[in-house]
Amino acid sequence: MDVDCEAADSLLFVAPTVAKDGFWRYITAFLRITGQKKNCGFHRPGTALSERLSMRNVVQIFILGYLPAVLCGCGSGKISDTSGSGFSLIDYLKDVPAVVRVENWDNPYGQGLVVETAHYRLFTTLADPLMLSQAPGFLESAYAAYQSQLPDPVGTGEPFKTYLFAQREQWEKFTKDFSPENANVYLQIQKGAYALKGVCVAYNIGRKQTFSVLGHEGWHQFNDRHFKYRLPSWLDEGIATLFETCRYDQGRFLFEPDRNLLRLGTLKQVLAEKRMIPLERLIALNPGQVLDGYGGDGDAATAFYAQTYALVRFLRENNYGQRLRNYHNLLLAGLRGNWPIDEPLARMAADRSVSLTVAWNHSVSPVLFKMYIDIDPEAIEKEYLSFCGKIVYHVQLKK
């Protein structure tokens, strides 16, 4: 007897509290493992069908796979021992592209896995098979994108460590254990992630947003390891925003800075309200100065990130990459530790155990900008503003 997806939907009476979407996502994951789903275009209820499942298949998937996972708490973000259930996250992930190794992660925060790729070790308590299957590819795609910012790629020895928790409570507990001296600062993050001590730490805030913050903080993690000098705030944060938006295409993620509607929308609003921070001031600021408002502007932080996003794009793209070589030279000298700055400032730039001060950023950033980009920031202000207007022209703000 054959049964289509609509008929199989009636099986949900076994566990009426389980969301239908979760069931169908689990079936899709299960079919990938068992080899029953290839390029068959499996569909959810209510859509045209290109495949039919036997009643035996559906019952097997539900009773041996999904139901035990629900009863064991996987739906709440815990990874349970599904030995004998017919579904194993380890078995599922080990054949995913980009994954080198998968093993259980023994930790005090929740049942979890360690997923290793060529350049990352992902420690996670997530139990969502579909999101987990994409995370390794996302991290490796981000790594390749970070490398593309440099004129020459750099080698990475030991894999980067990234922690991705299923729940905020787990993330908070880890943060208190990992960095008790800084925990109060990072726990103020409402939704997001942070990079500290060469480690990136995030929790699940939805697939799209989670990958967005991992892309942003992953850049900070990357340059923290590879760059001899710490970058000025406008440059560091501006580059990080380039990795906040991406699309999935045939097993890899393609980053699309020109589709970053969060930054573009803010930029358009700031332009319309004539709240643009002058370029010479922008390059001397750091996030700490704008978080509590700058110049009486309570939204100065969002304006700062939107404008640094636009500034980095301006240097890379404007007039067919007119200043791209200058941009690369600035990054390359920071990577190698060749900035022509005074010795005390150079020591501070290289010593990551010392907190960068407002004075350091204010002193170094304008000097570097004038050395590598333009001797007179005010002279390119009009050109920069024109570029900002062009990239937000198609953006429509909600009224």
Contacts in CASP RR format, 6 or more apart in sequence:
PFRMAT RR
TARGET T0000
AUTHOR 0000-0000-0000
METHOD contacts of the structure
MODEL  1
MDVDCEAADSLLFVAPTVAKDGFWRYITAFLRITGQKKNCGFHRPGTALS
ERLSMRNVVQIFILGYLPAVLCGCGSGKISDTSGSGFSLIDYLKDVPAVV
RVENWDNPYGQGLVVETAHYRLFTTLADPLMLSQAPGFLESAYAAYQSQL
PDPVGTGEPFKTYLFAQREQWEKFTKDFSPENANVYLQIQKGAYALKGVC
VAYNIGRKQTFSVLGHEGWHQFNDRHFKYRLPSWLDEGIATLFETCRYDQ
GRFLFEPDRNLLRLGTLKQVLAEKRMIPLERLIALNPGQVLDGYGGDGDA
ATAFYAQTYALVRFLRENNYGQRLRNYHNLLLAGLRGNWPIDEPLARMAA
DRSVSLTVAWNHSVSPVLFKMYIDIDPEAIEKEYLSFCGKIVYHVQLKK
1 54 0 8 1.000
1 55 0 8 1.000
2 52 0 8 1.000
2 53 0 8 1.000
2 54 0 8 1.000
2 55 0 8 1.000
3 52 0 8 1.000
3 53 0 8 1.000
3 54 0 8 1.000
3 55 0 8 1.000
3 58 0 8 1.000
4 49 0 8 1.000
4 52 0 8 1.000
4 53 0 8 1.000
5 24 0 8 1.000
5 43 0 8 1.000
5 44 0 8 1.000
5 45 0 8 1.000
5 46 0 8 1.000
5 47 0 8 1.000
5 49 0 8 1.000
5 53 0 8 1.000
6 45 0 8 1.000
6 46 0 8 1.000
8 53 0 8 1.000
8 55 0 8 1.000
8 58 0 8 1.000
9 20 0 8 1.000
9 45 0 8 1.000
11 58 0 8 1.000
11 59 0 8 1.000
11 62 0 8 1.000
12 18 0 8 1.000
12 20 0 8 1.000
12 23 0 8 1.000
14 62 0 8 1.000
14 63 0 8 1.000
14 67 0 8 1.000
15 67 0 8 1.000
15 70 0 8 1.000
18 66 0 8 1.000
18 70 0 8 1.000
20 45 0 8 1.000
21 44 0 8 1.000
22 66 0 8 1.000
23 62 0 8 1.000
23 66 0 8 1.000
24 44 0 8 1.000
24 45 0 8 1.000
25 128 0 8 1.000
25 129 0 8 1.000
25 130 0 8 1.000
26 61 0 8 1.000
26 65 0 8 1.000
26 66 0 8 1.000
26 69 0 8 1.000
26 87 0 8 1.000
26 129 0 8 1.000
27 42 0 8 1.000
27 53 0 8 1.000
27 58 0 8 1.000
27 61 0 8 1.000
27 62 0 8 1.000
27 66 0 8 1.000
28 37 0 8 1.000
28 42 0 8 1.000
28 130 0 8 1.000
29 87 0 8 1.000
29 92 0 8 1.000
29 129 0 8 1.000
29 130 0 8 1.000
29 133 0 8 1.000
30 61 0 8 1.000
30 65 0 8 1.000
30 66 0 8 1.000
30 87 0 8 1.000
31 37 0 8 1.000
31 42 0 8 1.000
31 61 0 8 1.000
32 92 0 8 1.000
32 133 0 8 1.000
33 87 0 8 1.000
33 88 0 8 1.000
33 91 0 8 1.000
33 92 0 8 1.000
36 53 0 8 1.000
36 57 0 8 1.000
37 51 0 8 1.000
40 50 0 8 1.000
40 51 0 8 1.000
41 50 0 8 1.000
41 51 0 8 1.000
42 50 0 8 1.000
42 51 0 8 1.000
43 49 0 8 1.000
43 50 0 8 1.000
43 51 0 8 1.000
64 84 0 8 1.000
64 85 0 8 1.000
64 86 0 8 1.000
64 87 0 8 1.000
65 82 0 8 1.000
65 85 0 8 1.000
65 86 0 8 1.000
65 87 0 8 1.000
66 87 0 8 1.000
68 80 0 8 1.000
68 82 0 8 1.000
68 85 0 8 1.000
68 87 0 8 1.000
69 75 0 8 1.000
69 80 0 8 1.000
69 82 0 8 1.000
69 85 0 8 1.000
69 87 0 8 1.000
69 127 0 8 1.000
72 78 0 8 1.000
72 80 0 8 1.000
72 81 0 8 1.000
72 82 0 8 1.000
73 80 0 8 1.000
74 80 0 8 1.000
74 82 0 8 1.000
74 127 0 8 1.000
75 127 0 8 1.000
77 125 0 8 1.000
77 126 0 8 1.000
77 127 0 8 1.000
77 128 0 8 1.000
77 166 0 8 1.000
77 167 0 8 1.000
78 110 0 8 1.000
78 111 0 8 1.000
78 125 0 8 1.000
78 127 0 8 1.000
78 166 0 8 1.000
79 89 0 8 1.000
79 110 0 8 1.000
79 111 0 8 1.000
79 112 0 8 1.000
79 113 0 8 1.000
79 125 0 8 1.000
79 126 0 8 1.000
79 127 0 8 1.000
80 111 0 8 1.000
80 127 0 8 1.000
81 111 0 8 1.000
82 88 0 8 1.000
82 89 0 8 1.000
89 102 0 8 1.000
89 113 0 8 1.000
89 127 0 8 1.000
89 129 0 8 1.000
89 132 0 8 1.000
90 102 0 8 1.000
90 103 0 8 1.000
90 104 0 8 1.000
90 113 0 8 1.000
92 129 0 8 1.000
92 132 0 8 1.000
92 133 0 8 1.000
93 99 0 8 1.000
93 102 0 8 1.000
93 113 0 8 1.000
93 115 0 8 1.000
93 132 0 8 1.000
93 133 0 8 1.000
93 136 0 8 1.000
94 101 0 8 1.000
94 102 0 8 1.000
96 133 0 8 1.000
96 136 0 8 1.000
97 136 0 8 1.000
97 137 0 8 1.000
97 251 0 8 1.000
98 117 0 8 1.000
98 118 0 8 1.000
98 136 0 8 1.000
98 137 0 8 1.000
98 139 0 8 1.000
98 140 0 8 1.000
99 115 0 8 1.000
99 116 0 8 1.000
99 117 0 8 1.000
99 136 0 8 1.000
100 116 0 8 1.000
100 117 0 8 1.000
100 118 0 8 1.000
101 114 0 8 1.000
101 115 0 8 1.000
101 116 0 8 1.000
102 113 0 8 1.000
102 114 0 8 1.000
102 115 0 8 1.000
102 116 0 8 1.000
103 113 0 8 1.000
103 114 0 8 1.000
104 111 0 8 1.000
104 112 0 8 1.000
104 113 0 8 1.000
104 114 0 8 1.000
105 112 0 8 1.000
105 113 0 8 1.000
105 114 0 8 1.000
105 123 0 8 1.000
105 124 0 8 1.000
105 125 0 8 1.000
107 123 0 8 1.000
107 125 0 8 1.000
108 173 0 8 1.000
109 125 0 8 1.000
109 165 0 8 1.000
109 170 0 8 1.000
109 173 0 8 1.000
109 174 0 8 1.000
110 125 0 8 1.000
110 170 0 8 1.000
111 125 0 8 1.000
112 123 0 8 1.000
112 124 0 8 1.000
112 125 0 8 1.000
113 123 0 8 1.000
113 124 0 8 1.000
113 132 0 8 1.000
114 121 0 8 1.000
114 122 0 8 1.000
114 123 0 8 1.000
114 124 0 8 1.000
115 121 0 8 1.000
115 122 0 8 1.000
115 124 0 8 1.000
115 132 0 8 1.000
115 135 0 8 1.000
115 136 0 8 1.000
116 122 0 8 1.000
116 159 0 8 1.000
117 136 0 8 1.000
117 137 0 8 1.000
117 139 0 8 1.000
117 140 0 8 1.000
117 159 0 8 1.000
118 140 0 8 1.000
118 159 0 8 1.000
119 139 0 8 1.000
119 140 0 8 1.000
119 143 0 8 1.000
119 156 0 8 1.000
119 159 0 8 1.000
119 160 0 8 1.000
120 136 0 8 1.000
120 139 0 8 1.000
120 140 0 8 1.000
120 143 0 8 1.000
120 159 0 8 1.000
120 160 0 8 1.000
120 161 0 8 1.000
120 162 0 8 1.000
121 159 0 8 1.000
121 160 0 8 1.000
121 161 0 8 1.000
121 162 0 8 1.000
122 135 0 8 1.000
122 136 0 8 1.000
122 139 0 8 1.000
122 162 0 8 1.000
122 163 0 8 1.000
122 164 0 8 1.000
123 161 0 8 1.000
123 162 0 8 1.000
123 163 0 8 1.000
123 164 0 8 1.000
124 132 0 8 1.000
124 135 0 8 1.000
124 163 0 8 1.000
124 164 0 8 1.000
124 165 0 8 1.000
124 166 0 8 1.000
125 164 0 8 1.000
125 165 0 8 1.000
125 166 0 8 1.000
125 167 0 8 1.000
125 170 0 8 1.000
126 132 0 8 1.000
126 135 0 8 1.000
126 164 0 8 1.000
126 165 0 8 1.000
126 166 0 8 1.000
126 204 0 8 1.000
127 166 0 8 1.000
128 204 0 8 1.000
131 204 0 8 1.000
131 207 0 8 1.000
131 210 0 8 1.000
134 207 0 8 1.000
134 211 0 8 1.000
134 248 0 8 1.000
134 253 0 8 1.000
135 164 0 8 1.000
135 211 0 8 1.000
137 251 0 8 1.000
137 252 0 8 1.000
137 253 0 8 1.000
138 211 0 8 1.000
138 214 0 8 1.000
138 215 0 8 1.000
138 246 0 8 1.000
138 253 0 8 1.000
139 162 0 8 1.000
139 214 0 8 1.000
140 252 0 8 1.000
141 246 0 8 1.000
141 252 0 8 1.000
141 253 0 8 1.000
141 254 0 8 1.000
141 255 0 8 1.000
142 214 0 8 1.000
142 215 0 8 1.000
142 218 0 8 1.000
142 219 0 8 1.000
142 243 0 8 1.000
142 253 0 8 1.000
142 255 0 8 1.000
143 156 0 8 1.000
143 160 0 8 1.000
143 222 0 8 1.000
145 242 0 8 1.000
145 243 0 8 1.000
145 255 0 8 1.000
146 218 0 8 1.000
146 219 0 8 1.000
146 222 0 8 1.000
146 223 0 8 1.000
146 243 0 8 1.000
147 153 0 8 1.000
147 154 0 8 1.000
149 239 0 8 1.000
149 242 0 8 1.000
149 331 0 8 1.000
150 328 0 8 1.000
150 331 0 8 1.000
150 332 0 8 1.000
150 335 0 8 1.000
151 328 0 8 1.000
151 331 0 8 1.000
151 332 0 8 1.000
152 332 0 8 1.000
154 226 0 8 1.000
154 335 0 8 1.000
155 226 0 8 1.000
156 225 0 8 1.000
156 226 0 8 1.000
160 198 0 8 1.000
160 199 0 8 1.000
160 200 0 8 1.000
160 218 0 8 1.000
160 221 0 8 1.000
160 222 0 8 1.000
160 225 0 8 1.000
161 198 0 8 1.000
161 199 0 8 1.000
161 200 0 8 1.000
162 199 0 8 1.000
162 200 0 8 1.000
162 201 0 8 1.000
162 202 0 8 1.000
162 214 0 8 1.000
162 218 0 8 1.000
162 221 0 8 1.000
163 171 0 8 1.000
163 174 0 8 1.000
163 199 0 8 1.000
163 200 0 8 1.000
163 201 0 8 1.000
163 202 0 8 1.000
164 202 0 8 1.000
164 203 0 8 1.000
164 204 0 8 1.000
164 210 0 8 1.000
164 214 0 8 1.000
165 171 0 8 1.000
165 174 0 8 1.000
165 201 0 8 1.000
165 202 0 8 1.000
165 203 0 8 1.000
165 204 0 8 1.000
166 203 0 8 1.000
166 204 0 8 1.000
167 203 0 8 1.000
167 204 0 8 1.000
168 203 0 8 1.000
170 203 0 8 1.000
171 201 0 8 1.000
171 202 0 8 1.000
171 203 0 8 1.000
172 187 0 8 1.000
174 201 0 8 1.000
175 183 0 8 1.000
175 186 0 8 1.000
175 187 0 8 1.000
175 201 0 8 1.000
176 183 0 8 1.000
176 187 0 8 1.000
178 196 0 8 1.000
178 197 0 8 1.000
178 199 0 8 1.000
178 201 0 8 1.000
179 186 0 8 1.000
179 196 0 8 1.000
179 197 0 8 1.000
182 196 0 8 1.000
186 194 0 8 1.000
186 196 0 8 1.000
191 205 0 8 1.000
191 209 0 8 1.000
191 213 0 8 1.000
192 202 0 8 1.000
192 203 0 8 1.000
192 205 0 8 1.000
192 209 0 8 1.000
192 213 0 8 1.000
193 200 0 8 1.000
193 201 0 8 1.000
193 202 0 8 1.000
193 203 0 8 1.000
193 213 0 8 1.000
193 214 0 8 1.000
193 216 0 8 1.000
193 217 0 8 1.000
194 200 0 8 1.000
194 201 0 8 1.000
194 217 0 8 1.000
195 201 0 8 1.000
195 217 0 8 1.000
195 218 0 8 1.000
195 220 0 8 1.000
195 221 0 8 1.000
195 224 0 8 1.000
198 221 0 8 1.000
198 224 0 8 1.000
198 225 0 8 1.000
199 221 0 8 1.000
200 214 0 8 1.000
200 217 0 8 1.000
200 218 0 8 1.000
200 220 0 8 1.000
200 221 0 8 1.000
202 210 0 8 1.000
202 213 0 8 1.000
202 214 0 8 1.000
202 217 0 8 1.000
203 210 0 8 1.000
204 210 0 8 1.000
205 213 0 8 1.000
211 246 0 8 1.000
211 253 0 8 1.000
212 244 0 8 1.000
212 245 0 8 1.000
213 244 0 8 1.000
215 240 0 8 1.000
215 243 0 8 1.000
215 244 0 8 1.000
216 240 0 8 1.000
216 241 0 8 1.000
216 243 0 8 1.000
216 244 0 8 1.000
217 240 0 8 1.000
218 240 0 8 1.000
218 243 0 8 1.000
219 236 0 8 1.000
219 239 0 8 1.000
219 240 0 8 1.000
219 242 0 8 1.000
219 243 0 8 1.000
220 236 0 8 1.000
220 240 0 8 1.000
223 230 0 8 1.000
223 231 0 8 1.000
223 236 0 8 1.000
223 239 0 8 1.000
224 230 0 8 1.000
224 352 0 8 1.000
226 335 0 8 1.000
227 334 0 8 1.000
227 335 0 8 1.000
227 337 0 8 1.000
228 334 0 8 1.000
228 335 0 8 1.000
228 336 0 8 1.000
228 337 0 8 1.000
228 350 0 8 1.000
229 333 0 8 1.000
229 334 0 8 1.000
229 335 0 8 1.000
229 337 0 8 1.000
229 339 0 8 1.000
229 346 0 8 1.000
229 349 0 8 1.000
229 350 0 8 1.000
230 236 0 8 1.000
230 349 0 8 1.000
230 350 0 8 1.000
230 352 0 8 1.000
230 356 0 8 1.000
231 239 0 8 1.000
231 331 0 8 1.000
231 334 0 8 1.000
232 283 0 8 1.000
232 361 0 8 1.000
232 364 0 8 1.000
232 365 0 8 1.000
232 368 0 8 1.000
232 369 0 8 1.000
233 285 0 8 1.000
233 286 0 8 1.000
233 287 0 8 1.000
233 308 0 8 1.000
233 361 0 8 1.000
233 365 0 8 1.000
234 282 0 8 1.000
234 283 0 8 1.000
234 285 0 8 1.000
234 308 0 8 1.000
234 311 0 8 1.000
234 365 0 8 1.000
235 308 0 8 1.000
235 312 0 8 1.000
235 330 0 8 1.000
235 331 0 8 1.000
235 365 0 8 1.000
237 287 0 8 1.000
237 304 0 8 1.000
237 305 0 8 1.000
237 308 0 8 1.000
238 305 0 8 1.000
238 308 0 8 1.000
238 309 0 8 1.000
238 311 0 8 1.000
238 312 0 8 1.000
239 312 0 8 1.000
241 257 0 8 1.000
241 260 0 8 1.000
241 263 0 8 1.000
241 305 0 8 1.000
241 308 0 8 1.000
241 309 0 8 1.000
241 312 0 8 1.000
242 255 0 8 1.000
242 257 0 8 1.000
242 260 0 8 1.000
242 309 0 8 1.000
242 312 0 8 1.000
242 313 0 8 1.000
243 255 0 8 1.000
244 257 0 8 1.000
244 260 0 8 1.000
244 262 0 8 1.000
244 263 0 8 1.000
245 255 0 8 1.000
245 256 0 8 1.000
245 257 0 8 1.000
245 259 0 8 1.000
245 260 0 8 1.000
245 261 0 8 1.000
245 262 0 8 1.000
246 253 0 8 1.000
246 254 0 8 1.000
246 255 0 8 1.000
246 256 0 8 1.000
247 253 0 8 1.000
247 254 0 8 1.000
247 256 0 8 1.000
247 259 0 8 1.000
257 309 0 8 1.000
257 313 0 8 1.000
258 313 0 8 1.000
258 391 0 8 1.000
260 309 0 8 1.000
261 395 0 8 1.000
263 305 0 8 1.000
263 306 0 8 1.000
263 309 0 8 1.000
263 310 0 8 1.000
264 306 0 8 1.000
264 391 0 8 1.000
264 392 0 8 1.000
264 395 0 8 1.000
265 306 0 8 1.000
265 392 0 8 1.000
265 395 0 8 1.000
265 397 0 8 1.000
266 302 0 8 1.000
266 303 0 8 1.000
266 305 0 8 1.000
266 306 0 8 1.000
267 306 0 8 1.000
267 307 0 8 1.000
267 309 0 8 1.000
267 310 0 8 1.000
267 388 0 8 1.000
267 391 0 8 1.000
267 392 0 8 1.000
268 389 0 8 1.000
268 392 0 8 1.000
268 395 0 8 1.000
268 397 0 8 1.000
269 397 0 8 1.000
270 276 0 8 1.000
270 303 0 8 1.000
270 306 0 8 1.000
270 307 0 8 1.000
271 385 0 8 1.000
271 388 0 8 1.000
271 389 0 8 1.000
271 392 0 8 1.000
272 397 0 8 1.000
275 297 0 8 1.000
275 299 0 8 1.000
275 303 0 8 1.000
276 303 0 8 1.000
276 307 0 8 1.000
276 385 0 8 1.000
276 388 0 8 1.000
277 285 0 8 1.000
277 294 0 8 1.000
277 300 0 8 1.000
277 303 0 8 1.000
277 304 0 8 1.000
277 307 0 8 1.000
278 378 0 8 1.000
278 381 0 8 1.000
279 311 0 8 1.000
279 377 0 8 1.000
279 378 0 8 1.000
279 380 0 8 1.000
279 381 0 8 1.000
279 384 0 8 1.000
280 366 0 8 1.000
280 377 0 8 1.000
280 378 0 8 1.000
280 381 0 8 1.000
282 304 0 8 1.000
282 307 0 8 1.000
282 308 0 8 1.000
282 311 0 8 1.000
283 311 0 8 1.000
283 365 0 8 1.000
283 366 0 8 1.000
283 369 0 8 1.000
283 377 0 8 1.000
284 361 0 8 1.000
284 362 0 8 1.000
284 365 0 8 1.000
284 366 0 8 1.000
285 294 0 8 1.000
285 304 0 8 1.000
285 361 0 8 1.000
286 356 0 8 1.000
286 358 0 8 1.000
286 361 0 8 1.000
287 301 0 8 1.000
287 304 0 8 1.000
288 358 0 8 1.000
289 358 0 8 1.000
290 300 0 8 1.000
290 301 0 8 1.000
290 303 0 8 1.000
290 304 0 8 1.000
291 301 0 8 1.000
293 299 0 8 1.000
293 300 0 8 1.000
293 301 0 8 1.000
294 300 0 8 1.000
294 304 0 8 1.000
297 303 0 8 1.000
307 388 0 8 1.000
310 384 0 8 1.000
310 387 0 8 1.000
310 388 0 8 1.000
310 391 0 8 1.000
311 384 0 8 1.000
312 327 0 8 1.000
313 387 0 8 1.000
313 391 0 8 1.000
314 323 0 8 1.000
314 383 0 8 1.000
314 384 0 8 1.000
314 387 0 8 1.000
314 388 0 8 1.000
315 323 0 8 1.000
315 324 0 8 1.000
315 326 0 8 1.000
315 327 0 8 1.000
315 373 0 8 1.000
316 323 0 8 1.000
316 324 0 8 1.000
316 327 0 8 1.000
317 387 0 8 1.000
318 383 0 8 1.000
318 387 0 8 1.000
323 373 0 8 1.000
323 374 0 8 1.000
326 372 0 8 1.000
326 373 0 8 1.000
327 372 0 8 1.000
327 373 0 8 1.000
329 372 0 8 1.000
330 368 0 8 1.000
330 372 0 8 1.000
330 373 0 8 1.000
332 338 0 8 1.000
333 339 0 8 1.000
333 372 0 8 1.000
337 346 0 8 1.000
337 349 0 8 1.000
337 350 0 8 1.000
339 346 0 8 1.000
339 349 0 8 1.000
339 364 0 8 1.000
339 368 0 8 1.000
339 371 0 8 1.000
340 371 0 8 1.000
341 349 0 8 1.000
341 364 0 8 1.000
341 367 0 8 1.000
341 368 0 8 1.000
345 360 0 8 1.000
345 363 0 8 1.000
345 364 0 8 1.000
348 354 0 8 1.000
348 356 0 8 1.000
348 360 0 8 1.000
349 360 0 8 1.000
349 364 0 8 1.000
366 377 0 8 1.000
369 377 0 8 1.000
370 376 0 8 1.000
370 377 0 8 1.000
373 380 0 8 1.000
374 380 0 8 1.000
END
